[in-house]
């Protein structure tokens, strides 16, 4: 993990409902700067990074899981080849409403230090225009493992950056929103 992030323990690992909780991390009322790791047989591990440290309990948080067939489909859509050992960054760009609305047609970039990394961004909403639930979702493939910064702009507005970690042969998902 990076920047003091903490892994949220998702015990029991056999849950199929997606519900999770932890009492293993004492926060003493301080917002938790952490991430959630989701695993399921025959799927890539998913690391979920919220847009800001968690200051309250959350419900209804989706953990997107992908398998090799999903990766093959993304490669076909974007005309790229995923290189083994690299990760994929998934981005949900949202506003601050409750529940948040996703923002389509933005520019998403991933950086390792000052170097832009990964393939060109796949705007899922533009590719699958007939599927409304994917508007404002983006993928960046072939991101080398390690700490990275996800940046987003929309019509000249720069959103807050999200520092996450790319893991080999895993999906890292990050929410980006205007502010907190």
N, C-alpha and C positions, 0 to 999 in steps of 0.2 A: 504494500500500500504506500501512498505518498502523502506528504503534507500533513501527517498526523491523522489521516483517515483511519477509521476503525471498521473492521468487518463485523456486520451484524450477524450474530449466530442464528441460524434458521432451524434449530432443532425443534421437533424431530425431522430429520432429513427425508423421511418417508411420506410426509404430508402431500396430499394431492389436491388440496383445496386452494393452495397458494397463501394460506394464512401463516403469518409468522409473528413472533414476538421475541423479546429478549429481556432478561433481567440481569444479564451477565455484565453489563456495562453500567457502572455508576457514573451518571452525568452531573449529579448534584445541581440540577436545574439549568445546566449549561447546554446549549444546542449541540447536537451530536453531528460532527463532521465525519460521515461514514458512507459506506456503500453496502449493498446487499448482493450476495452471490447466490444465484439460483442454479441448481443442477437437476437433470432428469436423464434417465437412461436414453441413449441414442440421440441426444441433443448436445449442442455445444454449451459449455458453461456460459452463464450470463452474469455480468457484473453491472448492477444498477446504481448509478450515481444521481442523486437528486440535484436540483439546481442550486440549492443552498443547504446549510446545515439544518438538521431536523430539530425543530423546537417544540413539536407536538406530535401526538399520535396521528398516523395517517391510515386511511382505509381506501380500498379500491385502487391500489397502486398496481398497474399491470407490469409483469415481468415477461418480456418478450423472449421466447425461446426459438432458436433456429436449429435446423439439422443440415446435413450435407446436401440434401435436395434443395433446401432454401438457398444455400450458398450457390449451388449450381445455377439456380434460377436468376439470382442477382447478378452472377457473372454473365449470363446470357443477356440480360437486360442492359447491362452497362458495357458489354464487350470488353471485359477484363478477366484475367485469370487470377484467382486467389492463390497466393503462394503459401505453402505450408509453413507454419511458424509465425505468420503474421496474424494480426487480429482484425476485427471489423468494429468500427465505431458506428453505433446507431444513435441518431439525434432526434428528439422530439422538441421542436421549437414551439413554445406556447406563450400566451399572454398571461396576465396575472389574475384572471377571473377564477371563480370557484364554481363549477369545475373549470379547469383551464381549457381554452380553445386553442387548437393547433394553428400555426401560421404557415401557409404554403408560400412557395416561390421566393425563398430566402437564399442567401449565400452562406454556406457552411464550410469552414476550413479547419484542419487539424494540424497543430504544430508540435514539434519536438524542439524545445528551445525556440530559436528563431527560424527554424527550417520547416517549411510546409511538408507534411508527410502524407502518405496514402495516395490512392487513386483519386480521380475526379469524383466529386460528390454525386451520388445518385439521389435525385429528388423523387422519392417513391410516389408522391402525389401526382407529379407530372407524367410518370411512366404508367401508372395505373389510374388514369383519370376517372374511370367509372366506379372506383371504390372510394367512397367519401371518408371512411375511417383512417385512411393513410395520408390524407392531406397534412402537410406540416411534418412528415417523417422523412428522414434522410439517412443514407448509409455512406460511409467512407471505408472502402476495402483496402487491404494490404497496408495496414498501419503497423509499423514495427513495434514489438513489445517494449513497454516502458512508459514512463509518465508523459502525458501529452496534454495540450490545451485545446479545447474545442471553442471556436469562435463563430459568431453568427452576426450577419447584418441583414437588414430588411429595409429597403427604400431609404438608404443612408443612415438608418438608426443602428448603432452598434449595441448589441446585447451584452450582458455580463458574461465573461468567459467562465468555462467550467473546466477545472483541472481534474483529469481522470487518469486511469492507467489502462493501456492496451495490453491484453494478454494474448499469448500465442494460441491460435486456433480457438478463440473465444469471441463472444460478442460483448462489447462494453456499451451500455446505453447511458446516455446523458440527457437530462432535460436542461434546456436553456430557456430563460425567460427574462423580461426586461429588467427586473430589479427585485430586491427583497429588503 
